Amino acid sequence: MLMDALSGYSVTIFAYGQTGSGKTFTMTGPDSIDYGREAAAASLDDGPHGLIPRVLSDLFELTAHGREHAGVTVSASYLEIYNEQLNDLLNPASVNLQLRHEARLGPFVQNLLQVECESLGDAMAVLAEGTRNRKVSSHQLNKDSSRSHCLMTLHLKDANTGCTGRISLVDLAGSERLKDSCSEGAMASETGHINRSLFALGNVISSLSDARRRQGHIPYRDSKLTKLLMDSLGGDGRTLMLACVSPSLHMLEETANTLLFASRAKNIQNRPTVQVD
């Protein structure tokens, strides 16, 4: 999928599952790793690193040493969807940004900061800054529960071919039941927003996976999350879903729901298209 992005395709990888099932661990790695300090590392082959730092490492390895991709420039943005508001994790003062749509670009967030990354160190610094600013809280189900959906996007432009690839790495907040998490006040409100956006995502995937419903209305506009993933679900990009589940018997029903969600997602047909400037 990384090679496809370098060839001009739009690529999305997202982690889905209940709270505490390991989505953030899968995407960014354990909390014990300080990626700000790892920024100067030339390779991340060793250690329990998450998918995002591994993608960054491989990307800059290819652009630095691969003659075929020597002309590729990389810029990165880091977005948070918190209580249905779009916030810039690289500029904490930039909140409640507007979601726009353009015929060629598709959905995009207006005034979202893009940082040019000339090295792996630059990209790791973006990851560290965004992770540091993300909303996280503790409750009965998870001591480090993500309270927002996060999207790190890498924009790739090849000066030799004019191809403009994109890699969107999405760490979704987990679905949870209030009676199990015992959340109150602001956290209960956060849970409501998270569950509603995940419900909207489920509706989109159900519509796209059903051959009869696919020809009708697809409810992308029901949430900011589904609007942003419009190109990734039934659109012109390549998409990989990681279904994270818990080994706990207590979470059996949520695990079954996640696997049902994943089986529906497998039936979606995208039409990958190379994007050329």
Backbone as a ProteinNet text record, in pm:
[ID]
protein_1_A
[PRIMARY]
MLMDALSGYSVTIFAYGQTGSGKTFTMTGPDSIDYGREAAAASLDDGPHGLIPRVLSDLFELTAHGREHAGVTVSASYLEIYNEQLNDLLNPASVNLQLRHEARLGPFVQNLLQVECESLGDAMAVLAEGTRNRKVSSHQLNKDSSRSHCLMTLHLKDANTGCTGRISLVDLAGSERLKDSCSEGAMASETGHINRSLFALGNVISSLSDARRRQGHIPYRDSKLTKLLMDSLGGDGRTLMLACVSPSLHMLEETANTLLFASRAKNIQNRPTVQVD
[TERTIARY]
82.4	0	86.2	201.6	295.3	348.3	377.4	423.7	313.7	189.3	77.3	67.5	85.2	79.4	190	308.3	418.9	391.9	302.5	267.6	151.4	96.3	-8.4	-146.7	-159.6	-290.6	-316.2	-443.1	-483.6	-502.7	-429.4	-428.2	-475.6	-560.6	-609.1	-593.3	-541.7	-534.8	-599.6	-702.4	-764.7	-789.3	-779.7	-799.3	-936.3	-1014.3	-1150.1	-1163.1	-1242.2	-1267.6	-1316.6	-1356	-1405	-1292.4	-1326.4	-1224.6	-1142.8	-1013	-924.7	-880.5	-915.2	-880.9	-745.3	-677.4	-540.4	-523.8	-620	-610.2	-492.6	-482.1	-372.7	-237.8	-233.5	-110.1	-68.5	-165.7	-137.8	-87.6	-150.2	-117.7	9.1	26.2	140.9	242.7	208.2	301.6	276.6	355.2	334.5	363.6	295.9	314.4	456.2	527.6	661.6	763	733.3	827.6	808.1	913.9	909.9	955.6	860.8	896	961.9	949.9	1025	1173.8	1212.4	1352.2	1400.2	1304.6	1340	1350.3	1326.1	1312.7	1436.9	1553.1	1675.8	1710.4	1625.8	1656.7	1649.8	1744.2	1746.1	1653.5	1626.5	1540.9	1467.6	1348.9	1270.6	1241.7	1336.7	1315.6	1302.9	1373.2	1374.2	1277.2	1224.8	1138.6	991.5	905.5	760	694.8	739.3	686.7	552.9	468.4	338.3	346.8	231	225.4	266.6	224.7	256.4	406.9	481.6	626.6	695	643.6	701.9	678.1	557.7	528	621.8	638.9	726.9	870	917	1053.3	1072.1	978.3	989.6	976.6	889.3	869.2	997.5	1063.1	1184.3	1302.5	1296.9	1398.7	1387.7	1265.7	1243.4	1277.6	1237.8	1262.9	1409.5	1479.7	1620.3	1712	1678.7	1771.5	1717.3	1586.5	1530	1535.2	1610.1	1625.8	1490.4	1400.8	1270.8	1186.2	1205	1121.4	1202.4	1315.6	1403.2	1340.2	1244.6	1185.1	1059.7	1028.6	905.9	926.8	836.8	837.4	722.1	743.2	646.8	606.1	477	427.8	323.5	304.8	218.3	123.4	5.3	-90.9	-143.6	-196.5	-247.5	-376.9	-486.8	-620.8	-689.5	-769.7	-849	-997.2	-1082.8	-1227.9	-1274.7	-1303.2	-1340.5	-1477.1	-1574.6	-1711.5	-1763.5	-1732.8	-1775.8	-1713.5	-1605.1	-1528.2	-1394.7	-1347.8	-1220.5	-1112.5	-1014.9	-908	-772.8	-684.4	-550.1	-457.3	-408	-321.1	-181.1	-145	-14	-20.1	-140	-161.2	-282.3	-261.7	-372.9	-468.7	-424.4	-513.4	-611.3	-586.4	-669.8	-775.1	-894.1	-1000.4	-1126.2	-1214.6	-1343.5	-1323.7	-1232.2	-1205	-1320	-1327.7	-1437.3	-1398.5	-1493.1	-1474	-1530.9	-1447.5	-1488.4	-1477.6	-1532	-1522.3	-1488.3	-1390.9	-1348.4	-1346.1	-1392.6	-1411.8	-1286.7	-1171.1	-1047.7	-987	-988	-924.1	-1013.3	-1145.6	-1237.3	-1254.3	-1291.8	-1309.7	-1175.5	-1169.7	-1047.6	-1085.6	-992.6	-1016.1	-947.1	-1025.8	-972.8	-881.6	-767.4	-669.6	-600.9	-604.6	-530.7	-382.1	-299.2	-155.6	-91.5	-14.3	67.1	213.9	287.6	429.1	513.3	603.3	692.4	795.3	811.3	903.1	1016.1	1136.4	1251	1324.6	1289.7	1359.6	1265.2	1308	1231.7	1216.9	1320.4	1314.9	1203.5	1184.7	1076.6	940.2	921.2	793.2	765.4	869.8	853	819	873.5	840.3	692.7	639.4	497.6	413.3	452.2	381.2	383.4	500.3	513.7	428.1	429.3	351.9	202.1	156	14.7	-33.5	46.3	10.2	3.7	93.4	97	-29.3	-86.4	-201.2	-336.3	-336.9	-461.6	-535.2	-669.3	-752.6	-752	-706.8	-702	-752.6	-832	-881.4	-881.4	-909.8	-912.6	-1053	-1097.3	-1223.5	-1213.6	-1325.2	-1324.3	-1275.7	-1290.5	-1253.1	-1111.5	-1054	-923.9	-858.8	-736.6	-670.8	-622	-603.4	-561.3	-656.5	-781.2	-883.1	-877.4	-867.2	-870	-1011.4	-1023.3	-1155.5	-1186.6	-1109.4	-1129.3	-1076.5	-1124.1	-1067.4	-950.7	-840.9	-723.4	-682	-647.8	-604.8	-471.6	-365.9	-238.5	-231.6	-213.7	-214	-79.7	-24.3	101.3	69.1	109.3	85.1	214.6	209.1	328.6	315.3	417	415.2	544.6	529.4	644.3	670.1	780.7	813.9	841.3	880.5	914.3	790.7	688.4	569.7	446.5	447.9	329.7	225.6	252.1	156.5	151	31	13.2	-55.5	23.1	-31.7	-62.7	-135.5	-172.6	-186.7	-136.5	-151.7	-224.3	-342.5	-417.6	-412.5	-359.1	-343.7	-438.3	-542.9	-655.1	-663.9	-660.9	-679.8	-815.4	-915.1	-1049.7	-1060.5	-1142.4	-1177.7	-1263.3	-1262.7	-1333.7	-1477.7	-1562.7	-1701.1	-1702.9	-1797.1	-1805.3	-1946.5	-1980.2	-2109.8	-2093.8	-2183.1	-2172.7	-2179.5	-2263.4	-2278.3	-2150.4	-2068.9	-1942.5	-1828.9	-1825.8	-1716.4	-1739.9	-1869.3	-1906.1	-1866.1	-1868.5	-1832.6	-1944.7	-1905	-2001.7	-1960.4	-2057.3	-2027.1	-1971.3	-1855	-1794	-1757	-1711.4	-1673	-1794.8	-1909.1	-2031.6	-2071.3	-2054.4	-2083.6	-1988.3	-1859.4	-1761.1	-1800.9	-1844	-1885.8	-2001.2	-2097.1	-2210.9	-2168.2	-2076.9	-2028.7	-1950.8	-1868.5	-1788.9	-1881.3	-1976.8	-2066.1	-2153.2	-2196	-2278.4	-2198.7	-2072.3	-1991.7	-1957.2	-1934	-1906.3	-2031.9	-2148.5	-2274.9	-2294.3	-2259.5	-2268.5	-2172.7	-2052.1	-1955.1	-2009.5	-2073.3	-2133.2	-2242.7	-2324.2	-2430.2	-2374.4	-2265.8	-2202.1	-2148.9	-2080.6	-2022.4	-2131.5	-2241.5	-2353	-2413.4	-2428.9	-2486.9	-2396.5	-2265.5	-2172	-2150.6	-2169	-2143.3	-2263.3	-2379.1	-2501.2	-2521.3	-2520.5	-2530.4	-2657.9	-2766	-2892.5	-2891.5	-2833.4	-2832.8	-2722.2	-2620.8	-2504.9	-2542.5	-2649.5	-2690.2	-2770.4	-2814.3	-2896.1	-2814.3	-2879.1	-2814.8	-2716.9	-2594.1	-2494.4	-2481.8	-2506.9	-2515.9	-2380.5	-2295.7	-2165	-2179.3	-2282.9	-2295.4	-2344.4	-2364.2	-2416.1	-2312.9	-2184.7	-2080.9	-1958.6	-1874	-1749.1	-1655.3	-1656.1	-1568	-1600	-1727.1	-1763.8	-1745.5	-1760.4	-1732.3	-1585.1	-1497	-1353.8	-1309.3	-1381.9	-1344.6	-1419.8	-1484.4	-1566.5	-1487.1	-1364.9	-1282.5	-1232	-1221.9	-1165.5	-1267.1	-1395.5	-1501.3	-1590	-1568.2	-1645.4	-1598.8	-1485.6	-1435.3	-1321	-1224.1	-1116.1	-983.6	-986.8	-863.6	-854	-737.4	-716	-723.8	-797.9	-824.7	-800.4	-736.7	-714.4	-773.7	-858.3	-915	-850.4	-806.6	-752.4	-858.7	-909.4	-1012.2	-944.7	-953.5	-889.2	-993.7	-963.1	-1056.6	-987.3	-1068.5	-1017	-1027.6	-930.3	-940.1	-1034	-1087.2	-1170.1	-1306.7	-1349.8	-1481.8	-1591.2	-1563.3	-1659.2	-1693.2	-1601	-1619.5	-1662.9	-1716.6	-1749.5	-1846.8	-1950.3	-2049.8	-1987.9	-1903.2	-1838.2	-1740.7	-1671.4	-1580.2	-1655.9	-1771.4	-1853.1	-1901.3	-1937.6	-1982.6	-1870.3	-1748	-1633	-1605.8	-1613.8	-1588.6	-1698.5	-1822.2	-1931.2	-1907.7	-1864.4	-1831.6	-1721.9	-1619.4	-1506.3	-1548.7	-1635.6	-1679.3	-1760.7	-1837	-1910.6	-1814.1	-1713.8	-1617.2	-1545	-1524	-1453.8	-1531.7	-1663.3	-1746.1	-1751.1	-1689.3	-1692.2	-1595.2	-1638.9	-1554.5	-1517.7	-1389	-1338.1	-1290.9	-1264.8	-1214.1	-1086.1	-974.7	-849.6	-807.4	-772.1	-734.8	-609.9	-513.9	-393.7	-430.4	-381.7	-407	-285.5	-310.5	-202.8	-230.6	-128.4	-142.6	-141
-120.7	0	126.3	118.3	230.7	254.2	147.3	160.7	218.6	182.8	238.9	389.8	432.2	575.8	650.6	591.1	653.5	658.6	571.8	569.5	662.5	730.2	828.3	790.5	678.9	639.1	702.1	713.1	755	629.8	620.7	500.2	534.8	450.1	469.8	341.4	353.8	241.9	288.8	218.3	260.5	142.8	172	71.3	92.2	-15.4	-10.6	-114.8	-83.5	-179.1	-108.6	-186.7	-130.7	-64.8	15.2	79.9	-25.8	-4	-96.9	-216.6	-222.3	-340.3	-329.1	-214.6	-203.9	-125.9	-39.4	36.9	133.8	215.2	313.4	243.4	133.8	55.3	3.9	-42.4	-93.5	16.3	133.5	240.8	316.8	348.5	432.5	362	247.1	176.4	205.9	147.1	164.5	306.8	348.3	483.3	506.7	398.4	412.4	467.3	461.3	509.6	659	735.2	879.4	904.4	925.9	942.2	1076.6	1169.1	1292.9	1265	1174.2	1139	1046	968.1	875.1	944.8	1076.4	1147.1	1136.3	1122.6	1119.1	978.1	878.2	740	721.4	644.6	621.3	506.8	415.2	300.2	258.5	204.6	159	9.8	-64.6	-208	-282.5	-236.8	-307	-241.5	-322.5	-267.8	-276.2	-255.8	-270.7	-144.5	-99.3	23.9	-1.6	102.1	91.8	104.9	92.9	94.8	230.4	341.1	473.4	498.5	480	501.3	406.7	286.1	193.4	242.5	294.4	351.3	468.1	556.1	671.9	627.6	528.6	479.3	423	339.5	277.8	382.7	480.9	584.6	662.1	706.5	786.1	700.1	571.4	479.9	470.4	463.8	453.2	582.6	696.4	823.8	864.7	817.8	855.4	769.7	639.9	549.2	488	501.5	445.5	546.1	514.5	607.5	639.9	542.7	558.4	665.7	684.2	777.9	894.5	923.3	1027.8	1166.5	1185	1317.8	1340.3	1250.2	1261.3	1352.8	1450.1	1535.3	1493.2	1508.6	1462.2	1577.6	1593.8	1686	1612.5	1654.8	1581.7	1675.4	1624.3	1694.9	1595.8	1649.8	1562.9	1625.5	1554.7	1607.7	1526.2	1595.5	1529.9	1563.3	1461.2	1483.6	1462.3	1571.2	1565.9	1631.2	1555.6	1605.7	1669.1	1601.6	1645.6	1779.2	1819.4	1936.6	1890.5	1961.2	1930	2020.2	1961.2	2036.5	1997.9	2096.7	2074.5	2036.9	1912.8	1867	1926.4	1984.5	2048.8	2197	2249	2388.4	2392.9	2368.9	2355.1	2473.9	2589.9	2707.2	2702	2613.6	2604.3	2495.1	2536.8	2441.8	2471.2	2372.3	2384.2	2429.7	2362.3	2394.5	2347.4	2403.8	2374.1	2262.8	2171.1	2063.8	2106.7	2103.7	2145.7	2027.4	2048.5	1946.2	2013.1	1955.9	2008.8	1893.9	1920.2	1813.4	1729	1791.5	1715.3	1658.7	1737.1	1695	1606.1	1615.9	1545.1	1622.1	1555.4	1625.3	1670.2	1790.5	1839	1937.6	1957.4	2047.2	2179.9	2285.4	2417.9	2467.8	2525.1	2584.8	2483.5	2355.2	2255	2266.5	2275.9	2294.7	2170.7	2192.3	2086.6	2121.1	2028.5	2050.6	1972.6	2041.6	1973	1893	1767.8	1677.4	1636.6	1682.4	1651	1525.9	1476.4	1360.4	1282.2	1162.6	1082.4	1157.1	1229.1	1305.2	1407.6	1477	1574.8	1507.6	1393.6	1323.2	1267.8	1217.4	1164.7	1276.6	1395.5	1510.9	1548.3	1536.5	1560.8	1459.5	1332.9	1227.2	1253.7	1291.2	1316.6	1434.6	1542.2	1662	1632.7	1565.1	1533.6	1440.8	1339.4	1244.4	1313.4	1406.9	1481	1566.1	1617.3	1707.8	1638	1507.1	1433.1	1423	1421.9	1410.6	1265.6	1246.1	1113.1	1123.3	1025.7	1023.5	880.4	866	734.9	702.9	577.6	532.6	383.9	321.7	185.1	82.8	112.9	16.5	34.5	153.7	182.1	300	281.9	391.3	501.6	470.7	571.7	567.1	605.5	596.6	718.1	693.4	802	858.2	989.9	1052.8	1119.5	1087.1	1147.9	1054	1075.8	1008	1092.2	1027.5	1101.5	1051.2	1146.9	1114.6	1183.6	1103.8	1157.1	1132.1	1238.9	1226.5	1268.8	1184.2	1212.9	1242.8	1360.5	1403.5	1386.4	1306.2	1273.9	1333.5	1404.8	1462	1425.2	1362.2	1319.4	1423.3	1495.1	1601.1	1545.2	1417.7	1359.3	1318.2	1268.8	1216.8	1304	1392.6	1474	1402.7	1277.6	1201.1	1255.7	1261.1	1312.6	1206.9	1124.2	1019.4	1071.4	991.2	1030.9	907.2	915.2	807.1	863	810.6	852.1	738.7	768.6	669.8	709.3	630	670	582	646.1	577.7	621.4	535	569.1	554.5	639.3	618.7	493.5	428.4	301.7	318.2	229.1	226.4	177.9	229	189.1	209.4	133.4	146.3	225.3	321.6	407.2	326.7	223.7	146.4	69.9	38.8	-31.3	65.2	178.9	274.6	362.6	373.1	457.7	604.2	647.5	786.1	880.3	999.6	1100.8	1236.7	1329.9	1467.3	1477.8	1545.3	1569.8	1439.7	1339.5	1212.5	1138.8	1151.6	1090	1155.2	1287.8	1358.5	1313.8	1297.3	1248.9	1110.9	1023.5	888.5	893.2	982.4	996	1035.3	1133.2	1177.2	1065.9	994.6	884.8	776.9	733.5	625.5	665.2	790.9	835.4	835.4	880.9	882.9	740.9	649.6	510.3	442.2	480.9	429.7	475.2	602.9	655.6	580.3	551.3	474.1	335.4	272.6	141	144.4	251.3	263.9	277	354.6	370.7	237.3	165.2	36.7	-65	-65.1	-155.6	-124.6	4.2	43.3	3.1	24.1	-5.4	-155.5	-234.1	-378.3	-455	-388.8	-451.4	-409.5	-505.3	-475.2	-397.9	-425	-356	-212.1	-188.5	-54.8	32.6	-30.8	42	142.3	112.4	199.3	320.1	318.8	427.2	529.4	590.3	694.7	633.9	684.6	643.5	757.8	733	842	895.9	940.6	996.1	1122	1200	1331.2	1324.5	1203.8	1190.9	1222.5	1226.8	1261.9	1317.1	1390.1	1443.4	1328.4	1222.5	1109	1046.1	1017.6	951.9	1044.9	1175.3	1269.3	1263.1	1260.9	1257.8	1126.2	1017.6	886.4	853.1	952.5	929.5	864.9	913.2	856.1	716.4	689.2	561.9	449	482.5	381.8	392.4	302.1	304.1	408.1	472.2	578	531.5	624.5	593.4	563.7	531.3	500	352.8	314.1	179.3	186.1	92.7	100.6	-33.2	-25.3	-142.5	-114.5	-206	-192.9	-294.9	-248.6	-336	-352.7	-473	-499.5	-544.1	-460.2	-489.2	-545.9	-658.1	-722.5	-755.5	-770.5	-802	-951.8	-1011.4	-1153.6	-1179.3	-1073.3	-1088.5	-1147	-1246.6	-1306.1	-1204.3	-1110.7	-1006.2	-919.7	-912.3	-827.8	-908.4	-1027.6	-1118	-1055.7	-988.4	-929.8	-820.8	-733.3	-627.8	-685.9	-796.4	-862.5	-916.7	-979.4	-1032.2	-919.3	-804.9	-690.4	-636.1	-631.9	-584.4	-675.8	-807	-902.3	-895.4	-871	-853	-727.4	-620.3	-494.3	-517.8	-593.5	-620.1	-704.2	-802.4	-888.6	-809.8	-710.8	-624.7	-535.8	-484	-395.3	-467.5	-598.9	-674.8	-679.5	-655.2	-662.5	-531.4	-426.5	-297	-298.8	-245.2	-239.2	-93.2	-62.7	69	67.3	186.3	197.8	281.9	219.6	296.9	366.6	494.9	578.3	659	662.4	742.6	890.1	971	1114.8	1185.6	1265.1	1336.8	1485.4	1563.8	1709.9	1760.8
0	0	0	65.2	63.9	-77.5	-147.1	-285.9	-374.8	-347.7	-423.6	-400.6	-275.2	-244	-317.9	-325.3	-397.4	-548.3	-596	-738.2	-770.3	-666.4	-691	-645.1	-574	-523.5	-385.6	-351.3	-217.7	-133.4	-23	59.7	201.3	257.3	393.9	474.1	595	689.2	818.8	863.8	988.8	1082	1212.5	1316.8	1380.5	1386.5	1440.8	1551.5	1654.3	1761.4	1886.2	1984.9	2109.7	2188.2	2284.9	2367	2442.2	2448.3	2518.8	2438	2307.8	2227.3	2159.7	2174.2	2123.7	1995.1	1961.8	1836.6	1837.4	1942	1949.7	1961.5	2037.2	2048.7	1911	1832.6	1698.9	1606.1	1613.4	1520	1557.4	1686.4	1725.2	1813.6	1871.6	1957.9	2104.2	2193.9	2337.6	2384.4	2491.6	2545.4	2596.3	2628.2	2685.9	2587.1	2456.1	2355.2	2334.1	2352.3	2328.3	2185.1	2094.6	1954	1927.1	2021.2	2007.8	2016.9	2108.9	2125.4	2014.3	1956.1	1848.8	1713.3	1711.1	1583.9	1495.9	1554.7	1474.8	1427.1	1465.7	1429	1278.1	1225.1	1081.2	1042.9	1138	1108.7	1234.4	1218	1332.6	1321	1270.2	1250.9	1382.5	1484.8	1612.4	1711	1802.7	1906.8	1871.5	1971.5	1953.1	1897.2	1782.4	1726	1656.8	1654.4	1590.8	1440.5	1377.1	1231.3	1173.8	1237	1182.4	1177.4	1288.9	1277.7	1180	1163.9	1066	923.5	898.5	765.9	736.9	836.1	818.3	788.8	863.6	844.4	703.8	660.2	527.5	416.6	438.6	337.5	311.2	417.4	398.1	355.9	387.1	336.5	183.9	134.8	-10.1	-82.8	-24.9	-93.6	-85.5	18.4	33	-52.7	-65.1	-131.5	-260.7	-282.6	-405.1	-518.2	-622.4	-734.1	-797.9	-796.9	-861.7	-792.3	-659.2	-582.5	-525.5	-586.5	-534.5	-542.9	-635.5	-652.8	-571	-477.3	-398.6	-278.3	-261.3	-142.1	-51.8	79.1	178.5	268.8	289.6	392	475.1	600.4	693.1	766.2	795.7	880.5	983.5	1092.9	1200.7	1252.2	1231.5	1259.5	1367.7	1448.6	1552.4	1531.5	1541.9	1543.3	1686.9	1755.1	1896.9	1914.5	1963.1	1978.2	1848.7	1735.7	1601.5	1560.9	1627.1	1585.4	1528.8	1426.6	1363.8	1421.9	1489.8	1555.7	1496.9	1484.3	1431.3	1546.6	1547.2	1656	1648.6	1534.5	1522.5	1556.7	1573.1	1611	1704.5	1835.3	1930	1933	1888.2	1886.8	1768.9	1673.7	1553.8	1573.3	1616.6	1649.5	1567.7	1565.1	1494.2	1349.1	1279.2	1139.5	1049.8	930.2	839.9	740.8	720.2	623.8	488.3	385.6	252	154.8	35.6	-69	-200.8	-269.9	-399.5	-499.4	-619.7	-717.6	-737.8	-749.4	-774.9	-647.8	-540.2	-415.8	-329.5	-348.6	-261.1	-130.4	-21	106.6	165.2	218.7	282.7	392.6	487	600	572.4	571.1	539.9	651.5	613	705	796.6	760.5	837.5	803.3	905.4	885.5	823.4	717.2	657.4	676.8	735.6	765.3	665.5	597	503.6	581.6	545.3	615.4	521.3	551.5	467	513.3	633.1	687.3	778.3	816	911.5	1043.4	1083.7	1208.1	1207.9	1095.4	1084.8	1100.6	1033.1	1038.1	1177.5	1244.6	1380.7	1478.1	1453.4	1537.2	1522.1	1399	1375.4	1452.7	1445.7	1518.6	1669	1720.8	1864.8	1908.7	1830.5	1865.8	1862.2	1757.2	1746.7	1856.2	1886.5	1992	2127.5	2149.8	2276.8	2296	2187.1	2196.3	2187.6	2168.2	2153.3	2287	2281.2	2400.9	2449.8	2573.8	2634.8	2778.2	2821.7	2958.7	3010.4	3139.6	3203.5	3252.9	3231.5	3289.5	3322	3357.2	3407.5	3304.9	3176	3072.9	3020.5	3041.5	2980.6	3052	3098.8	3172	3079.1	2950	2851.5	2732.6	2756.2	2652.5	2559.8	2428.3	2330.9	2323.8	2337	2336.6	2203.7	2102	1970.3	1862.7	1740.5	1624	1573	1534.3	1486	1348	1261.7	1125.2	1097.4	1081.1	1034.2	883.9	807.2	661.2	605.2	518.4	449.9	303.4	258.7	120.1	41.2	-64.5	-143.3	-282.8	-324.8	-459.6	-531.1	-646.9	-726.4	-835.8	-824.1	-920	-1059.2	-1067.3	-1197	-1277.3	-1207.6	-1277.4	-1260.4	-1160.6	-1131.5	-1048	-1008.5	-927.9	-785.4	-729	-592.7	-507.2	-442.1	-356	-216.9	-141.2	-5.8	80.8	204	301.3	423.2	451.9	570.2	671.7	790	897.2	1009.8	1030.7	1114.8	1238.5	1354.5	1482.3	1537.3	1524	1570.1	1721.9	1783	1923.6	1931.5	2045.8	2060.3	2103.8	2055.1	2102.7	2247.3	2325	2466	2518.8	2621.9	2686.2	2815.6	2834.8	2953.7	3082.3	3085	3208.5	3243.6	3139.8	3165.1	3196.5	3126.4	3148	3270.1	3314	3428.6	3405.7	3280.6	3248.3	3290.6	3334.3	3374.7	3319.7	3315.8	3276	3136.9	3123.7	2993	2923	3000.2	2937.8	2882.1	2948.2	2896.6	2764.4	2755.8	2631.1	2521.4	2554.6	2457.5	2405.2	2497.3	2458.5	2359.9	2385.2	2294.4	2154.5	2143.8	2012.3	1942.7	2018.7	1960.3	1905.9	1987.5	1945.5	1825.9	1822.1	1709.2	1579	1584.8	1462.1	1416.6	1512	1475.6	1420.7	1473.3	1420.7	1275.9	1249.7	1112.8	1020.6	1069.6	991.2	960.9	1060.6	1040	934.8	934.4	834.9	693.7	681.2	550.1	500.1	587.8	548	515.5	592.3	563.4	427.2	396	267.3	151.4	168.5	59.7	39.7	145.9	136.8	82.6	74.3	23.9	-122.1	-213	-356.2	-390.1	-317.5	-346.6	-296.3	-177.9	-119.4	-177.7	-237.5	-288.7	-397	-470.6	-581.2	-533.5	-408.5	-355.8	-277.8	-179	-99.1	1.1	2.9	101.8	203.3	331.9	430.7	478.4	384	420.5	506.7	483.6	547.9	692.5	744.9	881.2	988.8	952.5	1050.3	979.3	1053.3	997.8	958.3	1038	1010.9	876.4	850.8	725.1	604.9	625.3	516.7	477.9	579.5	552.5	488.9	519.1	465.3	336.2	277.1	158.3	45.3	20.4	-86.6	-51.7	77.8	122.8	121.9	138.6	146	21.8	-73	-195.5	-295.3	-269.3	-356.3	-443.6	-466.7	-560.3	-491.4	-362	-289.6	-253	-202.3	-149.4	3	62.8	206.4	274.6	391.1	476.2	613.6	661.1	795.1	887.4	1004.9	1107.9	1216.1	1232.9	1333.8	1463.2	1565	1693.8	1791.3	1851.7	1943.5	2075	2179.3	2312.8	2338.5	2408.5	2443.2	2561.9	2622.3	2741.9	2708.6	2785.5	2767.8	2797.1	2886.6	2921.4	2799.6	2703.2	2585	2462.5	2485.4	2375.5	2275.6	2325.2	2235.5	2148.4	2208.5	2131.7	2028.9	2067.2	1974.3	1853.4	1877.4	1768.3	1677.3	1737.5	1657.2	1569.4	1626.4	1548.3	1430	1451.8	1342.8	1236.8	1278.5	1182.2	1098.5	1167	1100.1	996.2	1034.5	944.9	825.4	847.7	737.4	635.2	682.5	589.8	511.5	581.2	514.9	401.4	415.4	311.5	180.1	187.1	66.9	-11	43.3	-25.1	-143	-255.3	-374.2	-403.3	-395.2	-433.2	-578.2	-631.5	-768.4	-765	-723.6	-707.4	-836.2	-820.6	-935.3	-901.5	-991.5	-971.8	-982.9	-886	-887.1	-948.2	-1050.2	-1118	-1113.6	-1077.1	-1073.5	-1218.3
[MASK]
+++++++++++++++++++++++++++++++++++++++++++++++++++++++++++++++++++++++++++++++++++++++++++++++++++++++++++++++++++++++++++++++++++++++++++++++++++++++++++++++++++++++++++++++++++++++++++++++++++++++++++++++++++++++++++++++++++++++++++++++++++++++++++++++++++++++++++++++++++++

